[in-house]
């Protein structure tokens, strides 16, 4: 009802047309910021003191049910290479349909990579030559997008690189970035939300000499655990009917799956563990802590290690973001502790067994910095995120595959300004993602970014009214997408493209 009232109010104010303009832009922006309409929906000069933004924010997120902890957590299989020869490695990835037993005794129709539901973990190392054979065994178009990976534009798997049912292709690239937890998922125009919701998501780990030498938990599935967080809503017969539950402002579910497991629990010895958390949800942001409020250490973000561990007792993970944390379970009094969200809903109960194993924490993990000459560069690209439902836009335009919004030179660092525009309903968070690069956050609202954002990032979530400056460099050439990673917003055209040459 709020949205109907709001739409009528916008029509009477003559604002709806400005919010929902289709892409009538120049064929190439080429760093030209002229012609942008900065006034549309801009409330930065208004007095918000009498507005209840809690009531005016767009939409409402479906409440999660508590995790009952009935099923032992399992982990994606580490995919075996087709071939490994010295510094070269090759894999095959198939997108396919299947039936998965998510609930006991019930078969649910799902999508998956190399299996019925979700996908495997692929492992590569810096400087490796990688070949991946991609096969579409679905009955619909799909793409294979390598989220966070710095690859040439023609291997990135954006909406231009569609594979028809039964088609295949092979991509080749050399890994040029440091150790990181990345992932892969589909990116076909208008269908990304559905295909991810039905199960298309897999992990890509990059290792390097530094990561192998650090004294960190690194035994997969024993003390180094991936946690793919995804919320779903199932029909009465336990099916994933996306059309029934889809929300144009972002689809959220009431049932949390971790690695595809419903009501999971983790049973582990009293020791230090590493949790690699991926928010693979369509739109939900998770603010995570432990129910005993114990501290833990963030050691990595989207693109790899922070310079040093960031000690905290709470961390936020927006859609598509990854965080790696170290949790010292020897500090837990008793035999269990639970990871919970901001509403104290149980995300993952952890049951402890065995004797306590002592461990230490690494001090220096990485050596990242942003030179002053980069911080002081003028802003060359401005991104304004605005709108709701089907009217979401970037710079007052919707995605046009024939329009290049920006250009940038390979290996040249530019400063972008990203702004999440406030509107009459307050606005909503937008996780802004750029393909083909890992950027660094210079500032948020003119201030030094928090420690959690001090590492390399490919996604930055901004609250309504927030503005950030980021340093962006593309190591490869090609055409890349930038967009909101609320998947329904992306599907509705909240996306642009940049040509790197």
C-alpha positions as CSV (number, residue, x, y, z in Angstrom):
1,X,0.0,0.0,0.0
2,X,2.8,2.4,0.8
3,X,4.3,1.9,-2.7
4,X,0.9,2.7,-4.3
5,X,0.5,5.9,-2.3
6,X,4.1,6.8,-3.0
7,X,3.6,6.3,-6.8
8,X,0.6,8.6,-6.8
9,X,2.5,11.2,-4.9
10,X,5.4,11.0,-7.3
11,X,3.0,11.4,-10.3
12,X,1.5,14.5,-8.8
13,X,4.9,16.0,-8.2
14,X,6.0,15.1,-11.7
15,X,8.9,13.1,-10.5
16,X,8.1,9.6,-11.7
17,X,9.2,10.2,-15.3
18,X,12.6,11.4,-14.1
19,X,13.1,8.4,-12.0
20,X,12.2,5.9,-14.7
21,X,13.8,7.3,-17.8
22,X,15.0,4.7,-20.3
23,X,18.5,4.9,-21.6
24,X,18.6,7.9,-23.9
25,X,22.2,8.7,-23.6
26,X,25.3,9.2,-25.8
27,X,26.7,6.2,-27.4
28,X,30.0,6.8,-25.5
29,X,30.4,8.8,-22.4
30,X,34.2,8.8,-22.6
31,X,34.5,10.3,-19.1
32,X,32.2,13.1,-20.0
33,X,30.0,13.9,-17.1
34,X,28.0,16.6,-18.8
35,X,24.3,16.0,-19.4
36,X,23.7,14.2,-16.2
37,X,20.6,15.2,-14.3
38,X,21.7,15.6,-10.7
39,X,18.4,17.0,-9.5
40,X,16.2,13.9,-10.0
41,X,15.2,12.5,-6.7
42,X,18.0,14.4,-4.9
43,X,17.0,15.1,-1.4
44,X,20.4,16.0,0.0
45,X,19.3,19.6,0.7
46,X,16.1,18.7,2.4
47,X,15.5,18.6,6.1
48,X,15.0,15.0,7.1
49,X,14.7,15.7,10.8
50,X,10.9,15.2,10.8
51,X,10.9,12.2,8.6
52,X,10.7,8.6,10.0
53,X,13.1,6.9,7.6
54,X,12.5,3.6,9.3
55,X,8.9,3.7,8.0
56,X,9.7,5.3,4.7
57,X,12.4,2.9,3.4
58,X,11.5,0.9,0.4
59,X,9.9,-2.4,0.9
60,X,10.2,-4.8,3.8
61,X,12.4,-7.8,4.1
62,X,10.8,-11.2,4.8
63,X,11.8,-12.3,8.3
64,X,14.1,-15.3,8.6
65,X,13.1,-18.3,10.6
66,X,15.5,-19.6,13.2
67,X,17.9,-22.3,12.2
68,X,17.0,-25.4,14.1
69,X,20.4,-27.0,13.7
70,X,19.1,-30.4,12.6
71,X,21.5,-31.3,9.8
72,X,25.3,-31.4,9.7
73,X,26.7,-28.8,7.5
74,X,28.4,-30.1,4.3
75,X,30.8,-28.3,2.0
76,X,31.0,-28.0,-1.8
77,X,33.2,-30.6,-3.4
78,X,36.7,-29.5,-4.5
79,X,36.5,-29.9,-8.2
80,X,39.1,-32.2,-9.7
81,X,40.9,-30.7,-12.7
82,X,40.5,-32.2,-16.1
83,X,44.2,-31.8,-16.5
84,X,47.0,-30.2,-14.5
85,X,50.4,-29.8,-16.2
86,X,53.0,-27.7,-14.4
87,X,51.7,-24.2,-14.3
88,X,48.6,-24.9,-16.4
89,X,45.2,-26.3,-15.2
90,X,41.9,-27.0,-16.9
91,X,38.4,-27.6,-15.6
92,X,34.9,-28.2,-17.0
93,X,31.9,-26.5,-15.6
94,X,28.3,-27.5,-16.6
95,X,25.2,-25.6,-15.7
96,X,22.4,-28.2,-15.3
97,X,19.0,-28.9,-13.9
98,X,18.5,-31.5,-11.3
99,X,16.6,-32.7,-8.2
100,X,18.0,-32.1,-4.8
101,X,16.8,-33.5,-1.4
102,X,16.9,-30.3,0.6
103,X,14.2,-31.6,2.9
104,X,14.1,-35.2,4.1
105,X,12.3,-37.4,1.6
106,X,11.3,-34.6,-0.8
107,X,12.8,-33.9,-4.2
108,X,13.1,-30.2,-5.1
109,X,13.7,-29.1,-8.7
110,X,17.0,-27.1,-8.7
111,X,19.8,-25.8,-10.8
112,X,23.5,-26.5,-10.2
113,X,27.0,-26.6,-11.6
114,X,28.4,-30.1,-12.1
115,X,25.6,-31.4,-9.9
116,X,22.0,-30.9,-8.9
117,X,22.3,-27.9,-6.6
118,X,24.9,-25.1,-6.2
119,X,28.4,-25.9,-7.5
120,X,31.9,-27.0,-6.6
121,X,34.9,-25.2,-5.3
122,X,37.5,-24.5,-8.0
123,X,41.1,-23.9,-6.8
124,X,43.7,-22.0,-8.8
125,X,47.0,-20.3,-8.0
126,X,48.4,-16.9,-8.9
127,X,50.3,-16.9,-12.2
128,X,48.6,-20.1,-13.3
129,X,47.3,-20.5,-16.9
130,X,43.7,-21.6,-16.6
131,X,41.4,-23.1,-19.1
132,X,37.7,-23.6,-18.3
133,X,35.3,-25.4,-20.6
134,X,31.8,-24.1,-20.1
135,X,28.7,-26.1,-21.0
136,X,25.1,-25.1,-20.9
137,X,23.0,-28.2,-20.2
138,X,20.0,-26.0,-19.1
139,X,16.9,-25.6,-21.2
140,X,17.4,-21.8,-21.3
141,X,20.1,-19.3,-22.0
142,X,22.7,-18.6,-19.3
143,X,26.2,-17.1,-18.8
144,X,29.1,-17.9,-16.6
145,X,30.3,-14.8,-14.7
146,X,33.5,-14.9,-12.7
147,X,32.7,-12.6,-9.9
148,X,35.8,-10.7,-8.6
149,X,38.1,-12.3,-11.1
150,X,40.3,-10.0,-13.2
151,X,39.9,-11.5,-16.7
152,X,39.6,-10.1,-20.2
153,X,36.1,-8.8,-20.9
154,X,35.3,-11.6,-23.4
155,X,35.9,-14.2,-20.6
156,X,34.0,-12.3,-17.8
157,X,30.6,-13.8,-18.6
158,X,28.4,-10.8,-18.5
159,X,25.0,-10.5,-20.3
160,X,26.7,-10.3,-23.7
161,X,28.3,-13.8,-23.4
162,X,25.1,-15.9,-23.6
163,X,25.4,-19.6,-24.1
164,X,22.3,-21.1,-25.7
165,X,21.0,-24.5,-24.4
166,X,23.4,-27.2,-25.5
167,X,26.2,-24.8,-26.4
168,X,29.7,-24.7,-25.0
169,X,32.8,-22.6,-25.1
170,X,36.3,-22.5,-23.5
171,X,37.8,-19.5,-21.8
172,X,41.5,-19.1,-21.1
173,X,43.2,-16.6,-18.8
174,X,46.2,-16.2,-16.5
175,X,45.6,-15.6,-12.8
176,X,47.1,-12.2,-12.0
177,X,45.7,-11.4,-8.6
178,X,46.6,-12.3,-5.1
179,X,44.9,-14.9,-2.9
180,X,41.2,-14.4,-2.5
181,X,37.8,-16.0,-2.1
182,X,35.8,-15.4,-5.3
183,X,32.7,-17.0,-6.8
184,X,30.9,-17.7,-10.1
185,X,27.2,-17.4,-11.0
186,X,25.0,-16.7,-14.1
187,X,24.5,-13.2,-15.5
188,X,21.9,-13.5,-18.3
189,X,19.8,-10.3,-18.8
190,X,16.4,-10.5,-16.9
191,X,17.1,-14.0,-15.6
192,X,20.0,-13.7,-13.1
193,X,17.7,-13.5,-10.1
194,X,15.8,-16.6,-11.0
195,X,18.9,-18.7,-11.9
196,X,20.8,-17.8,-8.7
197,X,17.7,-18.4,-6.6
198,X,17.3,-21.9,-8.2
199,X,20.9,-22.8,-7.3
200,X,23.5,-21.6,-9.7
201,X,26.5,-20.5,-7.5
202,X,30.0,-21.9,-7.1
203,X,33.3,-21.0,-5.4
204,X,36.6,-20.0,-6.8
205,X,39.6,-19.9,-4.5
206,X,42.9,-18.2,-5.5
207,X,46.0,-19.2,-3.6
208,X,49.5,-17.6,-3.7
209,X,52.8,-18.0,-2.1
210,X,51.9,-15.6,0.7
211,X,48.6,-17.4,1.6
212,X,50.4,-20.7,1.7
213,X,53.1,-19.5,4.0
214,X,50.8,-17.6,6.5
215,X,50.0,-19.5,9.7
216,X,46.3,-19.6,9.2
217,X,43.7,-22.4,9.1
218,X,43.8,-23.7,5.5
219,X,42.6,-27.3,5.5
220,X,39.4,-27.2,3.5
221,X,36.4,-28.6,5.4
222,X,38.4,-29.2,8.6
223,X,39.3,-25.8,9.9
224,X,38.8,-23.7,6.8
225,X,35.0,-23.6,6.1
226,X,33.1,-21.9,3.3
227,X,29.6,-20.6,4.3
228,X,27.4,-19.7,1.3
229,X,24.5,-17.8,2.8
230,X,21.2,-17.9,0.8
231,X,17.7,-17.2,1.9
232,X,14.8,-18.9,0.0
233,X,11.1,-19.2,0.2
234,X,9.7,-22.7,-0.6
235,X,6.2,-23.5,-1.8
236,X,4.0,-25.8,0.3
237,X,5.3,-28.8,-1.6
238,X,8.9,-27.6,-0.9
239,X,9.7,-26.3,-4.4
240,X,11.7,-23.2,-5.5
241,X,9.0,-21.3,-7.4
242,X,10.8,-18.0,-8.2
243,X,7.8,-16.5,-10.1
244,X,5.6,-16.9,-7.0
245,X,7.9,-15.2,-4.5
246,X,9.9,-12.7,-6.8
247,X,9.9,-9.1,-5.6
248,X,11.0,-6.4,-8.0
249,X,12.8,-4.6,-5.1
250,X,14.8,-7.7,-4.2
251,X,13.6,-11.3,-3.4
252,X,14.1,-12.4,0.2
253,X,13.1,-15.7,1.7
254,X,12.2,-17.0,5.1
255,X,14.4,-20.1,5.0
256,X,18.2,-19.8,5.3
257,X,20.3,-22.4,3.5
258,X,24.1,-22.6,4.1
259,X,25.9,-24.4,1.3
260,X,22.5,-25.7,0.2
261,X,21.8,-27.3,3.6
262,X,18.6,-26.3,5.5
263,X,18.8,-26.0,9.3
264,X,22.6,-26.7,9.3
265,X,24.9,-27.1,12.3
266,X,28.7,-27.2,12.4
267,X,30.4,-29.7,14.7
268,X,34.0,-28.9,15.2
269,X,36.8,-29.2,17.8
270,X,37.7,-26.4,20.2
271,X,40.2,-24.6,18.0
272,X,40.7,-21.6,15.8
273,X,38.7,-21.8,12.6
274,X,38.5,-19.8,9.4
275,X,35.0,-19.0,8.0
276,X,34.9,-17.8,4.4
277,X,31.4,-16.2,4.2
278,X,29.8,-15.5,0.9
279,X,26.5,-13.7,0.7
280,X,24.9,-15.5,-2.2
281,X,21.4,-14.1,-1.5
282,X,19.4,-12.2,-4.1
283,X,19.0,-9.1,-1.9
284,X,19.3,-9.8,1.9
285,X,22.2,-8.2,3.8
286,X,23.4,-10.1,6.9
287,X,24.8,-8.4,9.9
288,X,26.5,-11.2,11.8
289,X,27.8,-11.7,15.3
290,X,28.0,-14.5,17.9
291,X,25.3,-15.0,20.5
292,X,27.9,-14.6,23.3
293,X,29.1,-11.4,21.7
294,X,32.7,-12.7,21.5
295,X,35.2,-10.9,19.3
296,X,36.6,-12.4,16.1
297,X,39.0,-11.2,13.5
298,X,38.3,-10.3,9.9
299,X,41.3,-11.2,7.8
300,X,40.0,-10.7,4.3
301,X,37.3,-9.0,2.2
302,X,36.2,-9.5,-1.5
303,X,39.6,-9.3,-3.1
304,X,41.9,-10.8,-0.5
305,X,43.7,-10.2,2.8
306,X,43.5,-7.0,4.8
307,X,46.9,-5.6,5.9
308,X,46.3,-6.9,9.4
309,X,43.4,-8.6,11.3
310,X,40.5,-6.4,12.2
311,X,39.2,-7.3,15.6
312,X,35.4,-6.8,15.9
313,X,32.3,-8.5,17.3
314,X,30.0,-7.8,14.3
315,X,30.3,-7.7,10.6
316,X,28.0,-6.8,7.7
317,X,27.9,-8.8,4.5
318,X,25.9,-7.4,1.6
319,X,24.8,-9.4,-1.5
320,X,27.8,-10.8,-3.4
321,X,30.4,-9.7,-0.7
322,X,32.8,-12.1,0.9
323,X,34.4,-11.8,4.3
324,X,36.9,-14.2,5.9
325,X,37.0,-14.3,9.6
326,X,39.1,-16.1,12.2
327,X,37.1,-17.4,15.2
328,X,38.9,-18.7,18.3
329,X,36.6,-21.4,19.6
330,X,38.8,-22.1,22.5
331,X,37.4,-18.9,24.1
332,X,33.9,-20.4,24.2
333,X,32.6,-21.3,27.6
334,X,30.5,-24.4,27.3
335,X,29.9,-26.7,24.3
336,X,28.2,-24.5,21.8
337,X,27.9,-21.0,20.3
338,X,25.8,-19.7,17.5
339,X,26.3,-17.2,14.7
340,X,23.3,-14.9,14.7
341,X,22.0,-11.9,12.8
342,X,21.0,-8.4,14.0
343,X,17.5,-9.8,14.9
344,X,19.1,-12.6,17.0
345,X,17.9,-15.1,14.5
346,X,20.2,-18.2,14.6
347,X,22.2,-18.4,11.4
348,X,24.5,-21.2,12.3
349,X,24.8,-23.2,15.6
350,X,28.3,-24.4,16.2
351,X,28.7,-27.5,18.5
352,X,32.2,-28.0,20.0
353,X,33.9,-31.3,20.8
354,X,37.3,-32.6,21.7
355,X,40.1,-30.9,23.7
356,X,41.1,-27.3,23.2
357,X,43.8,-26.7,20.6
358,X,46.0,-23.7,21.2
359,X,46.8,-21.4,18.3
360,X,48.2,-18.0,17.5
361,X,47.2,-15.2,15.2
362,X,49.2,-13.8,12.3
363,X,50.0,-10.1,12.6
364,X,50.8,-8.8,9.1
365,X,48.8,-10.3,6.2
366,X,49.2,-7.9,3.3
367,X,50.8,-4.7,2.2
368,X,48.1,-2.5,0.7
369,X,48.1,1.2,0.4
370,X,46.5,4.0,-1.6
371,X,49.2,6.6,-2.6
372,X,48.4,10.3,-1.9
373,X,48.6,11.1,-5.6
374,X,45.8,8.7,-6.2
375,X,43.6,9.9,-3.3
376,X,44.1,13.5,-4.6
377,X,43.1,12.7,-8.2
378,X,40.0,14.5,-9.5
379,X,36.9,12.4,-9.8
380,X,36.4,11.3,-13.4
381,X,33.3,9.2,-13.1
382,X,30.2,9.7,-11.0
383,X,27.7,7.0,-10.4
384,X,24.2,7.8,-9.0
385,X,22.1,4.9,-7.8
386,X,18.4,5.7,-7.6
387,X,14.9,4.4,-7.8
388,X,12.8,1.4,-6.6
389,X,11.2,-1.6,-8.2
390,X,11.2,-1.5,-12.0
391,X,12.2,2.2,-11.9
392,X,15.8,1.6,-10.7
393,X,18.4,3.5,-12.6
394,X,22.1,4.4,-12.7
395,X,22.6,8.1,-13.7
396,X,18.9,8.3,-14.6
397,X,19.3,5.6,-17.3
398,X,18.6,1.9,-17.6
399,X,20.9,-0.6,-19.2
400,X,21.3,-0.5,-22.9
401,X,23.6,-3.2,-24.4
402,X,24.4,-0.9,-27.3
403,X,25.5,2.0,-25.1
404,X,29.0,2.4,-23.6
405,X,28.5,4.5,-20.5
406,X,32.2,5.1,-19.7
407,X,35.7,4.3,-21.1
408,X,38.9,3.9,-19.2
409,X,42.5,3.0,-20.1
410,X,44.0,-0.3,-19.1
411,X,46.2,-0.1,-16.0
412,X,45.3,3.6,-15.4
413,X,43.8,4.3,-12.0
414,X,40.8,6.6,-11.9
415,X,38.7,7.9,-9.0
416,X,35.0,7.1,-9.2
417,X,32.3,8.7,-6.9
418,X,29.5,6.4,-6.0
419,X,26.3,8.0,-4.5
420,X,23.2,6.2,-3.3
421,X,20.5,8.8,-3.8
422,X,18.0,9.6,-1.1
423,X,14.4,9.8,-2.2
424,X,11.0,10.6,-0.8
425,X,10.7,7.1,0.8
426,X,14.2,7.3,2.3
427,X,15.8,4.8,-0.1
428,X,17.4,1.4,0.3
429,X,20.8,0.0,0.4
430,X,22.4,-0.7,-2.9
431,X,25.5,-3.0,-3.2
432,X,27.4,-1.6,-6.1
433,X,29.6,-4.1,-8.1
434,X,32.1,-3.6,-10.8
435,X,33.2,-6.5,-13.0
436,X,36.8,-7.3,-13.9
437,X,38.5,-5.3,-11.2
438,X,39.2,-5.1,-7.4
439,X,39.0,-1.5,-6.3
440,X,40.1,0.3,-3.1
441,X,37.8,2.6,-1.0
442,X,39.3,6.0,-0.6
443,X,36.5,7.5,1.6
444,X,32.9,7.1,2.6
445,X,31.1,10.4,3.2
446,X,34.4,12.2,3.1
447,X,35.9,10.1,5.9
448,X,38.5,7.3,6.0
449,X,36.8,4.0,5.4
450,X,36.3,1.6,8.3
451,X,38.8,-1.2,8.7
452,X,36.4,-3.7,7.2
453,X,36.6,-1.8,3.9
454,X,40.4,-1.3,3.9
455,X,41.1,-4.3,1.6
456,X,40.4,-4.9,-2.1
457,X,36.7,-4.8,-3.0
458,X,34.6,-5.6,-5.9
459,X,31.3,-4.7,-4.2
460,X,30.5,-1.7,-2.0
461,X,27.2,-1.4,-0.2
462,X,26.0,2.1,0.5
463,X,23.1,3.3,2.7
464,X,20.6,5.9,1.3
465,X,22.4,9.2,1.1
466,X,25.9,7.8,1.4
467,X,28.6,8.8,-1.0
468,X,32.0,7.1,-1.5
469,X,35.2,7.6,-3.5
470,X,36.9,4.5,-4.9
471,X,40.2,4.0,-6.8
472,X,39.5,1.8,-9.8
473,X,42.1,0.1,-12.1
474,X,41.4,-2.4,-14.8
475,X,44.3,-4.9,-15.5
476,X,42.6,-6.3,-18.6
477,X,40.8,-5.0,-21.7
478,X,37.3,-5.4,-22.7
479,X,33.7,-4.4,-21.9
480,X,32.6,-4.8,-18.3
481,X,29.4,-4.3,-16.4
482,X,28.8,-2.2,-13.3
483,X,25.5,-2.6,-11.4
484,X,23.6,-3.0,-8.3
485,X,24.0,-6.5,-7.0
486,X,20.4,-6.8,-5.7
487,X,19.7,-9.3,-8.5
488,X,16.2,-8.0,-9.3
489,X,17.5,-4.5,-9.7
490,X,20.2,-5.8,-12.0
491,X,17.6,-7.7,-14.0
492,X,15.5,-4.5,-14.2
493,X,18.3,-2.6,-15.8
494,X,20.2,-1.0,-12.9
495,X,23.4,-1.6,-14.8
496,X,25.9,0.2,-17.1
497,X,29.0,-0.8,-19.0
498,X,32.5,0.5,-19.3
499,X,35.0,-0.2,-22.2
500,X,38.6,-0.6,-21.2
501,X,41.1,-0.1,-24.0
